[in-house]
Amino acid sequence: MKTIRIGAGQGFYGDSVWPAIETAKRGKVQYICFDSLAELTLAILQKDRQRDPAGGYAADIGRTMKELLPIAQAQGIRIITNAGGMNPLGAMRETKRIAGELGLTGLKIAVVTGDDVRSQLPEFMRQGAALSHMEDGRDISTIQERIVFANAYLGAEPIVNALRQEADVIITGRTTDSALFLAPLIHEFTIGPDEWDRLAQGVLMGHLLECSGQASGGNFSGDWQAVAELERIGFPIAEVREDLTFTLTKTEGTGGLVSVDTVKEQLLYEIHDPAAYVTPDVVLDLMGVTLVDAGPNRVEVSGARGSERPDTLKVVMGYADGWLGQAIWGYSWPDALAKAQTADRIVRSHIERLGLSYEEIRTDYLGYNSLHGPLAKLPQQEELNEVYVRVAMRTKSKDDAAKLGRLVPPLMLSGPPAMGAFLGVMKPRELLGMWSCLVQRAFIEQGVQVTVVEV
């Protein structure tokens, strides 16, 4: 029975490249897939593109390609990444430049475009797409004039197209995370467009790999202290058979842990409805999935079921949503929390006195409630050696956002005692709000293109 091995290369923009290098060298894989994008990442890359129109792709693609291309070409490994972000063509040009710098020849690089649909929004509306918010039904008119980007979540089909054109490196913009990993299975095992159970098993495999180290012992909420050598963690690898059952494992000799428990945590991660996890390629039903311990760092996975893919694709938009002003400073024991709370009261009083206009304001106490929020238990005051105050406000005015930080320095001599660690007056930051909606897939897919160039 034919078997292929697919390795996870990245779980987010900024993830470590070391495990991917280890997988490429010793993991015996045919594919390594890099998931660089989250909705937040699109906002970050959009700001990069505003500063430099040649940017807008994940900047770490440069280091990744420099490290991996020689190994991948020597071992016949194909690389698939959505690091193209807001500018897949720019990422392709950077990859081509690096390949030339390394002296590599005969390398085929494919780029998938068409997920950027901002310019098409008026036409979508003319054809009947409402573009209303998919969660609360708000009308698009409330933010339409402030939209700065709009990207559709594409499925596996254009990546499969690139693989059929013998691309060695495939760069996309916004795709679903699982599509990067599903595409090699469709290509290698000739999965038909309506073989829903097989597609579902492939999406399941992609879902388990997409978050890199999270399925191999990273971010593990169980007995995490028993996970060996996290500093040398091996990212997960899927050994996939023709029937689409697969074994999750990792490169031999690396750190981390692949177990039923670590895989189970990733299985349930970011799943809204386990009976109907909607993707562009198939609607995945996880209710019958089985995880079986198959030995050290080996878990057998089977049982996914699928139903017909949706007629719509998700589009995520970013829109200008004001300015962030913030200030961070700290207080030491004794009475650290009481000092921090008093300082917050003083700053808020000065905000009112100055008449600063804000849409929203919040205070977090780092060391007490910045992670748990209202669920944080009030500690005994003497238990806290130090507490940091973070005051943040969202304003319509950049000037008002800038004024917040200037209220803090006077507290050094005219506030509670033992203030320290003031981070200085922080520059205002423009905020992007996020808007998700559904658009008929036919409207979007007619604009998707795959271009292959050779170095």
SERO-418261 format. One line per 8 residues: number of its first residue (from 1); their letters; for each residue x, y, z of C-alpha. Coordinates in Angstrom, 1 decimal, decimal comma. Layout:
<sezas>
NUM> a> X/Y/Z ~ ...
</sezas>
This chain:
<sezas>
1> mktiriga> 0,0/0,0/0,0 ~ 1,4/3,4/-1,0 ~ 2,3/5,7/1,9 ~ 3,4/9,3/2,0 ~ 4,8/11,3/4,8 ~ 3,8/15,0/5,3 ~ 5,6/17,2/7,9 ~ 4,3/20,3/9,7
9> gqgfygds> 6,7/23,1/9,1 ~ 5,2/26,1/10,8 ~ 2,1/26,9/12,9 ~ 2,2/30,7/12,8 ~ 4,1/33,7/11,4 ~ 7,3/33,8/13,5 ~ 7,4/30,1/14,5 ~ 10,8/28,4/14,8
17> vwpaieta> 12,3/27,1/11,6 ~ 14,6/24,6/13,4 ~ 12,1/21,7/13,7 ~ 11,3/22,1/10,0 ~ 15,0/21,8/9,2 ~ 15,2/18,7/11,3 ~ 12,2/17,2/9,6 ~ 13,6/17,9/6,2
25> krgkvqyi> 17,0/16,4/7,1 ~ 15,8/13,3/8,9 ~ 12,0/13,0/8,7 ~ 11,8/11,1/5,4 ~ 9,0/13,3/4,2 ~ 7,8/14,1/0,7 ~ 6,1/17,3/1,7 ~ 6,5/20,0/4,4
33> cfdslael> 3,6/22,5/4,8 ~ 3,9/25,8/6,5 ~ 0,8/27,5/7,9 ~ 1,8/31,2/8,5 ~ -1,5/32,9/8,6 ~ -4,1/33,8/11,2 ~ -6,7/36,6/10,9 ~ -4,5/38,7/13,1
41> tlailqkd> -1,6/38,0/10,8 ~ -3,4/39,4/7,9 ~ -3,8/42,7/9,8 ~ -0,1/42,7/10,6 ~ 0,8/42,1/7,0 ~ -1,6/44,7/5,8 ~ 0,2/47,3/7,9 ~ 3,5/46,1/6,4
49> rqrdpagg> 2,1/46,5/2,9 ~ 0,9/50,0/3,8 ~ 4,4/50,9/4,8 ~ 6,0/49,2/1,8 ~ 3,9/48,1/-1,2 ~ 6,5/45,5/-2,0 ~ 5,9/43,9/1,4 ~ 2,9/42,3/2,9
57> yaadigrt> 4,1/38,7/2,9 ~ 5,5/36,8/5,9 ~ 9,1/38,2/6,3 ~ 10,4/34,9/7,8 ~ 9,9/33,2/4,4 ~ 13,4/34,5/3,5 ~ 15,1/32,6/6,3 ~ 12,9/29,6/5,8
65> mkellpia> 13,7/29,3/2,1 ~ 17,4/30,0/2,6 ~ 17,7/27,1/5,1 ~ 15,3/24,6/3,5 ~ 15,6/25,0/-0,3 ~ 19,0/23,2/-0,6 ~ 17,8/20,3/1,6 ~ 14,4/20,1/-0,1
73> qaqgirii> 15,8/20,1/-3,6 ~ 18,4/17,5/-2,7 ~ 15,9/15,2/-1,1 ~ 12,9/15,8/-3,5 ~ 10,8/17,5/-0,8 ~ 8,0/19,8/-1,9 ~ 7,3/22,9/0,1 ~ 3,8/24,4/0,5
81> tnaggmnp> 3,2/27,6/2,4 ~ 0,6/30,4/2,7 ~ 3,4/32,8/3,7 ~ 2,4/34,9/0,7 ~ -0,1/36,6/3,0 ~ -1,3/39,8/1,4 ~ 1,3/39,7/-1,4 ~ 1,9/36,1/-2,7
89> lgamretk> 3,7/37,5/-5,8 ~ 6,1/39,4/-3,6 ~ 6,9/36,2/-1,6 ~ 7,4/34,3/-4,9 ~ 9,9/37,0/-6,0 ~ 11,8/36,7/-2,7 ~ 11,9/32,9/-3,0 ~ 13,2/33,2/-6,6
97> riagelgl> 15,8/35,7/-5,5 ~ 17,0/33,4/-2,7 ~ 17,1/30,3/-5,0 ~ 19,3/32,3/-7,4 ~ 21,5/33,5/-4,6 ~ 22,0/29,8/-3,5 ~ 22,8/28,8/-7,1 ~ 19,8/26,4/-7,3
105> tglkiavv> 18,5/25,6/-10,8 ~ 15,6/23,7/-12,2 ~ 13,3/24,8/-9,3 ~ 9,7/25,3/-10,1 ~ 7,9/27,9/-7,9 ~ 4,1/28,2/-8,1 ~ 2,1/31,1/-6,8 ~ -1,7/31,1/-6,1
113> tgddvrsq> -3,5/34,4/-6,4 ~ -7,1/35,4/-6,3 ~ -7,9/35,3/-2,5 ~ -7,5/39,1/-2,4 ~ -11,1/40,2/-3,3 ~ -11,2/43,8/-1,9 ~ -11,6/45,4/-5,4 ~ -14,4/42,9/-6,2
121> lpefmrqg> -16,6/43,7/-3,3 ~ -18,9/46,1/-5,2 ~ -19,4/43,5/-7,9 ~ -20,1/40,8/-5,4 ~ -22,8/43,1/-3,9 ~ -24,2/43,8/-7,4 ~ -24,5/40,1/-8,0 ~ -26,4/39,7/-4,7
129> aalshmed> -23,9/39,0/-2,0 ~ -25,0/40,7/1,2 ~ -21,6/40,7/2,9 ~ -23,4/41,0/6,3 ~ -21,4/40,0/9,3 ~ -21,6/36,2/9,6 ~ -22,0/36,2/13,4 ~ -24,2/39,1/14,3
137> grdistiq> -25,8/40,1/10,9 ~ -24,6/43,7/10,9 ~ -24,9/45,4/7,5 ~ -21,6/46,0/5,6 ~ -22,5/49,7/5,2 ~ -21,4/50,4/8,7 ~ -17,8/49,8/7,8 ~ -17,7/49,8/4,0
145> erivfana> -15,8/53,0/3,6 ~ -13,2/51,9/6,1 ~ -12,3/48,5/4,6 ~ -8,5/48,2/3,9 ~ -8,3/44,5/3,0 ~ -10,6/41,6/2,1 ~ -9,4/38,0/1,6 ~ -11,2/34,8/0,9
153> ylgaepiv> -10,3/31,5/2,4 ~ -9,5/29,3/-0,5 ~ -9,5/25,5/-0,5 ~ -7,0/22,9/-1,7 ~ -7,9/22,9/-5,5 ~ -5,5/25,6/-6,7 ~ -2,6/23,9/-4,7 ~ -3,5/20,6/-6,3
161> nalrqead> -3,3/22,4/-9,7 ~ 0,2/23,6/-8,9 ~ 1,3/20,1/-7,8 ~ 0,1/18,7/-11,1 ~ 2,3/21,3/-12,8 ~ 5,2/19,8/-10,9 ~ 5,8/22,8/-8,7 ~ 8,5/22,2/-6,1
169> viitgrtt> 7,5/25,2/-4,0 ~ 3,9/26,5/-3,8 ~ 3,2/29,9/-2,2 ~ -0,4/31,0/-1,5 ~ -2,2/33,9/0,2 ~ -5,1/33,2/2,4 ~ -6,1/29,5/2,4 ~ -7,7/27,4/5,1
177> dsalflap> -5,0/25,9/7,2 ~ -6,0/22,3/6,4 ~ -6,0/22,9/2,6 ~ -2,2/23,1/2,6 ~ -2,0/19,6/3,9 ~ -5,0/18,1/2,1 ~ -3,7/19,1/-1,4 ~ -0,8/16,6/-1,4
185> liheftig> -3,3/13,8/-0,5 ~ -5,7/14,7/-3,3 ~ -2,7/14,8/-5,7 ~ -1,0/11,6/-4,5 ~ -4,1/9,4/-4,0 ~ -6,3/10,9/-6,7 ~ -9,2/11,8/-4,4 ~ -12,3/12,8/-6,3
193> pdewdrla> -14,1/16,2/-5,7 ~ -17,1/14,4/-4,1 ~ -15,3/11,7/-2,1 ~ -16,5/13,3/1,1 ~ -15,2/10,8/3,6 ~ -11,7/10,7/2,1 ~ -11,6/14,4/1,9 ~ -12,7/14,6/5,5
201> qgvlmghl> -10,0/12,3/6,6 ~ -7,5/14,5/4,7 ~ -8,8/17,7/6,4 ~ -8,6/15,9/9,7 ~ -4,9/15,1/9,0 ~ -4,3/18,8/8,1 ~ -6,0/20,0/11,2 ~ -3,8/17,9/13,4
209> lecsgqas> -0,6/19,2/11,7 ~ -1,5/22,8/11,1 ~ -0,4/24,1/14,6 ~ 3,1/22,6/14,4 ~ 4,3/21,7/17,9 ~ 0,9/21,8/19,5 ~ 0,2/18,2/18,4 ~ 3,7/17,0/19,5
217> ggnfsgdw> 3,7/18,1/23,2 ~ 3,8/21,9/22,9 ~ 1,2/23,9/24,7 ~ 0,0/20,7/26,3 ~ -2,4/21,1/29,2 ~ -2,0/17,6/30,5 ~ 1,2/16,3/32,2 ~ 3,2/18,9/30,4
225> qavaeler> 6,2/18,6/32,8 ~ 6,7/15,0/31,5 ~ 7,2/16,2/27,9 ~ 10,8/15,7/27,2 ~ 13,2/18,2/25,6 ~ 10,7/20,9/24,5 ~ 13,8/22,9/23,5 ~ 14,3/20,3/20,8
233> igfpiaev> 10,7/19,7/19,9 ~ 10,0/17,7/16,8 ~ 7,0/18,9/14,8 ~ 4,4/16,3/13,9 ~ 4,6/14,1/10,8 ~ 1,7/12,2/9,2 ~ 2,2/8,8/7,6 ~ -0,8/8,6/5,3
241> redltftl> -2,0/5,4/3,6 ~ -4,1/5,1/0,5 ~ -7,2/4,5/2,5 ~ -6,5/7,9/4,2 ~ -6,0/6,4/7,6 ~ -2,8/7,8/9,0 ~ -0,3/7,6/11,8 ~ 0,8/10,8/13,6
249> tktegtgg> 4,5/10,7/14,7 ~ 7,6/12,9/14,7 ~ 11,2/12,7/13,6 ~ 13,0/10,1/15,6 ~ 15,4/11,5/18,2 ~ 13,6/14,9/18,6 ~ 12,0/16,2/21,7 ~ 8,3/16,6/22,5
257> lvsvdtvk> 5,6/13,9/22,7 ~ 3,1/12,5/20,3 ~ 0,4/10,7/22,4 ~ -3,3/10,2/22,3 ~ -3,7/13,0/24,8 ~ -1,5/15,5/22,9 ~ -3,3/14,7/19,7 ~ -6,7/14,8/21,3
265> eqllyeih> -6,0/18,4/22,5 ~ -5,2/19,5/18,9 ~ -8,2/17,5/17,6 ~ -10,5/19,8/19,5 ~ -8,6/23,0/19,0 ~ -10,6/25,8/17,3 ~ -13,5/23,4/16,5 ~ -16,9/25,1/16,8
273> dpaayvtp> -19,1/22,1/15,9 ~ -17,3/18,8/16,0 ~ -20,1/17,3/14,0 ~ -19,9/19,9/11,2 ~ -16,5/21,6/10,9 ~ -17,0/23,6/7,7 ~ -14,1/24,0/5,3 ~ -14,1/25,0/1,6
281> dvvldlmg> -13,3/21,4/0,7 ~ -15,7/19,3/2,8 ~ -17,8/19,6/6,0 ~ -15,9/17,4/8,5 ~ -17,7/15,2/11,1 ~ -15,3/14,3/13,9 ~ -17,8/12,4/16,1 ~ -16,5/9,0/15,0
289> vtlvdagp> -12,8/9,7/15,0 ~ -10,7/7,2/16,7 ~ -7,2/7,7/18,2 ~ -5,2/4,6/19,1 ~ -1,8/4,4/20,8 ~ 0,5/2,6/18,3 ~ 3,7/2,8/20,3 ~ 6,1/5,5/21,4
297> nrvevsga> 5,3/8,7/19,7 ~ 2,8/7,0/17,3 ~ -0,9/7,5/17,2 ~ -3,2/5,9/14,6 ~ -6,0/8,2/13,4 ~ -9,2/7,1/11,6 ~ -12,9/7,6/11,4 ~ -13,5/11,0/9,9
305> rgserpdt> -16,7/11,4/7,9 ~ -17,6/14,1/5,5 ~ -20,5/15,7/3,7 ~ -20,9/18,1/0,7 ~ -18,8/21,2/0,7 ~ -20,6/24,6/1,2 ~ -21,6/26,8/-1,7 ~ -20,0/29,8/0,0
313> lkvvmgya> -16,5/30,8/1,1 ~ -15,6/32,8/4,1 ~ -14,2/36,3/3,5 ~ -12,3/38,1/6,2 ~ -12,0/41,9/6,0 ~ -10,0/44,4/8,0 ~ -11,3/47,9/8,5 ~ -9,9/51,1/10,1
321> dgwlgqai> -11,2/51,1/13,7 ~ -9,5/53,9/15,5 ~ -6,3/54,3/17,5 ~ -4,8/52,5/20,5 ~ -3,2/54,5/23,2 ~ -1,6/52,6/26,0 ~ 0,8/52,9/29,0 ~ 2,5/50,2/31,1
329> wgyswpda> 4,3/50,7/34,4 ~ 4,8/48,7/37,6 ~ 4,8/48,7/41,4 ~ 6,7/46,5/43,9 ~ 5,9/44,9/47,2 ~ 4,4/45,8/49,7 ~ 0,8/46,5/48,6 ~ 1,8/46,2/45,0
337> lakaqtad> -1,8/45,7/43,8 ~ -3,3/48,4/45,9 ~ -0,7/50,9/44,5 ~ -1,5/49,8/41,0 ~ -5,2/50,3/41,5 ~ -4,6/53,7/43,0 ~ -2,5/54,7/40,1 ~ -5,2/53,6/37,7
345> rivrshie> -7,8/55,7/39,5 ~ -5,4/58,8/39,3 ~ -4,9/58,3/35,5 ~ -8,6/57,9/34,8 ~ -9,3/61,0/36,8 ~ -6,8/62,9/34,7 ~ -8,4/61,5/31,5 ~ -11,7/62,9/32,6
353> rlglsyee> -10,2/66,3/33,6 ~ -8,5/66,6/30,1 ~ -11,8/65,6/28,4 ~ -10,0/62,9/26,3 ~ -12,5/61,2/24,1 ~ -12,4/57,4/23,8 ~ -14,5/54,5/22,5 ~ -13,3/52,0/25,0
361> irtdylgy> -10,9/51,9/27,9 ~ -9,6/49,0/30,0 ~ -7,1/48,3/32,7 ~ -5,2/45,1/33,3 ~ -3,0/44,2/36,2 ~ -0,1/42,0/34,9 ~ 0,7/39,6/37,7 ~ -2,9/39,4/38,9
369> nslhgpla> -5,7/39,4/36,2 ~ -4,2/40,2/32,8 ~ -4,8/36,6/31,6 ~ -7,8/35,4/33,7 ~ -9,7/38,7/33,8 ~ -12,8/38,6/36,0 ~ -12,1/35,0/36,9 ~ -8,8/35,9/38,7
377> klpqqeel> -8,9/35,2/42,4 ~ -8,0/38,2/44,6 ~ -4,7/37,2/46,2 ~ -3,4/38,1/49,6 ~ -1,8/41,5/49,1 ~ 1,6/40,4/50,5 ~ 1,7/37,5/48,0 ~ 2,4/39,7/45,0
385> nevyvrva> 6,0/40,8/44,7 ~ 5,2/43,1/41,8 ~ 2,3/44,2/39,6 ~ 2,3/46,0/36,3 ~ -0,5/48,3/35,3 ~ -1,6/48,4/31,6 ~ -4,1/51,1/30,7 ~ -5,3/51,0/27,1
393> mrtkskdd> -7,9/53,1/25,3 ~ -9,3/53,1/21,8 ~ -10,0/56,5/20,4 ~ -11,1/58,0/17,0 ~ -8,3/60,5/17,3 ~ -4,6/59,7/17,1 ~ -3,9/62,8/19,2 ~ -6,1/61,7/22,0
401> aaklgrlv> -4,5/58,2/22,0 ~ -1,0/59,9/22,2 ~ -2,0/61,9/25,3 ~ -2,6/58,8/27,5 ~ 1,1/57,9/28,0 ~ 2,0/61,5/29,1 ~ -0,2/61,1/32,2 ~ 2,0/58,5/33,7
409> pplmlsgp> 5,5/60,1/34,3 ~ 4,1/62,5/37,0 ~ 3,2/59,4/39,1 ~ 6,8/58,8/39,8 ~ 6,9/61,5/42,4 ~ 3,2/62,3/42,8 ~ 1,7/58,9/43,1 ~ 1,9/55,7/45,1
417> pamgaflg> 5,5/54,7/46,2 ~ 7,9/52,4/44,5 ~ 6,8/52,9/40,9 ~ 9,2/51,4/38,3 ~ 9,5/49,8/34,9 ~ 7,7/52,6/33,0 ~ 8,0/51,6/29,4 ~ 8,0/55,2/28,2
425> vmkprell> 5,5/57,2/26,2 ~ 4,3/54,6/23,7 ~ 3,3/55,7/20,2 ~ -0,3/55,4/19,2 ~ -1,1/52,4/17,0 ~ -3,8/52,3/14,3 ~ -6,3/49,6/15,0 ~ -7,9/47,3/12,4
433> gmwsclvq> -11,3/45,8/13,1 ~ -12,2/42,3/11,7 ~ -15,3/41,5/9,6 ~ -16,2/38,0/8,4 ~ -18,9/37,2/5,9 ~ -19,8/34,5/3,4 ~ -19,7/34,9/-0,4 ~ -20,8/32,5/-3,1
441> rafieqgv> -17,7/30,5/-4,0 ~ -18,4/30,8/-7,7 ~ -17,9/34,6/-7,5 ~ -14,5/34,1/-5,9 ~ -13,1/31,0/-7,6 ~ -13,4/32,4/-11,1 ~ -10,6/34,9/-10,2 ~ -8,2/32,3/-8,7
449> qvtvvev> -5,0/31,8/-10,8 ~ -2,0/29,5/-10,5 ~ 1,3/30,8/-12,0 ~ 4,5/28,6/-12,3 ~ 7,9/30,1/-12,8 ~ 11,2/28,2/-13,1 ~ 14,6/29,3/-11,6
</sezas>
